[in-house]
Amino acid sequence: MRTVLIVSIAVTMFASVTLSAAETFCFTVVADPHCADAATKGIEAYGSGVDRFLKTIKTMEAMPAEDKPDFIVLLGDVHPDALKPRIAEVTIPVHATPGNHESSAAKRVLLRSLFPADFKVNEKPSDYYSFVHKGVRFIAMCDAGAGGDHIGHLCSEVTEPPGQCEWIEGELRAMEPLKVVFAHIPAEPDGQDRDMHLSRNDSRWFNALVKETQPLAAFFGHLHHPTSSYTVGRTQVFQVRSCCWNFEKAPIGFLHCRVKDGELRTREILTGEYAETR
């Protein structure tokens, strides 16, 4: 099998969201790299989980200058123990969030150590954080609870420090007019009790806050399905496919985002396909 190169990428335009004035820049959204995973049947040619993640970065490096991302938003299930020996090969800045595979205190500490510029609130260690880039506030939530639970929680005994919900409220009301939220486990769009999503009450609280504060966009991973999007109020919400593996042999890939001329434009870039689907 051959590797899917930048020239043969499949592209789908998902959204064009109007913004107030902001500097032009690009960023990418990468979900569920599962760096410790072995080669997967049907896509063995792309190597292990960490190989697939690093090849995703190589695809970004090969982009034209106007498309290259300023940074990567990494949506959890990183497997930091497997990424650590090869972190020097990560050539693009990364802003990560914990997944349910980083559900122990020890794995959270290791994840923070790989990305020391982040994971701080008031200069103290934190599993959630924010940063501002060219006028846009990016808000990294931690919604993976203890024990690897596939149901998301905004409050958990392993999430440090306590008080994340109040912090999120403050971040979404901060002075920057443009805000992007990202986390691992998606809110349930209708606030229902549903596996693989935030818990029922957390989903309802989050959706109500999003409708009130109207962030530009929210990005989630966790589902291992082809990328999809929907709106909560005026906010575009994306559930992003994994760059490592997806159910029903769906291709692997990532999301490319551009802020330009008052708009956020997104397109999906596929980096690998299962042999049977070619």
QUIVENVEN-V990068 format. One record per backbone hydrogen bond with DSSP energy under -1.0 kcal/mol. NH is the residue of the N-H (numbers start at 0). CO is the residue of the C=O. If there is no record, write none. Layout:
nh=NH co=CO
nh=NH co=CO
This chain:
nh=7 co=4
nh=8 co=5
nh=13 co=265
nh=16 co=263
nh=18 co=261
nh=24 co=258
nh=26 co=256
nh=27 co=70
nh=28 co=254
nh=29 co=72
nh=33 co=76
nh=34 co=77
nh=36 co=33
nh=42 co=39
nh=45 co=42
nh=46 co=43
nh=48 co=36
nh=49 co=34
nh=51 co=47
nh=52 co=48
nh=53 co=49
nh=54 co=50
nh=55 co=51
nh=56 co=52
nh=57 co=53
nh=58 co=54
nh=59 co=55
nh=60 co=56
nh=61 co=57
nh=62 co=59
nh=66 co=63
nh=67 co=63
nh=69 co=25
nh=71 co=92
nh=72 co=27
nh=73 co=94
nh=74 co=29
nh=81 co=78
nh=82 co=78
nh=83 co=79
nh=85 co=82
nh=86 co=83
nh=88 co=85
nh=89 co=86
nh=90 co=88
nh=94 co=71
nh=96 co=73
nh=101 co=98
nh=107 co=103
nh=108 co=104
nh=109 co=105
nh=110 co=106
nh=111 co=107
nh=112 co=108
nh=113 co=109
nh=117 co=114
nh=120 co=123
nh=123 co=120
nh=125 co=118
nh=126 co=159
nh=128 co=139
nh=130 co=137
nh=132 co=135
nh=135 co=132
nh=136 co=177
nh=137 co=130
nh=138 co=179
nh=139 co=128
nh=140 co=181
nh=151 co=196
nh=152 co=142
nh=158 co=155
nh=166 co=162
nh=167 co=163
nh=168 co=164
nh=169 co=165
nh=170 co=166
nh=171 co=167
nh=173 co=170
nh=179 co=136
nh=180 co=216
nh=181 co=138
nh=182 co=218
nh=190 co=187
nh=197 co=185
nh=198 co=151
nh=202 co=198
nh=203 co=199
nh=204 co=200
nh=205 co=201
nh=206 co=202
nh=207 co=203
nh=208 co=204
nh=209 co=205
nh=210 co=206
nh=211 co=207
nh=212 co=208
nh=213 co=209
nh=215 co=178
nh=216 co=178
nh=217 co=235
nh=218 co=180
nh=219 co=237
nh=220 co=183
nh=227 co=238
nh=229 co=236
nh=231 co=234
nh=234 co=231
nh=235 co=215
nh=236 co=229
nh=237 co=217
nh=238 co=227
nh=239 co=219
nh=242 co=30
nh=246 co=223
nh=249 co=246
nh=251 co=271
nh=252 co=241
nh=253 co=268
nh=254 co=28
nh=255 co=266
nh=256 co=26
nh=257 co=264
nh=258 co=24
nh=259 co=262
nh=262 co=259
nh=263 co=16
nh=264 co=257
nh=265 co=14
nh=266 co=255
nh=267 co=11
nh=268 co=253
nh=270 co=251
nh=271 co=251
nh=274 co=41
nh=276 co=273
nh=277 co=274
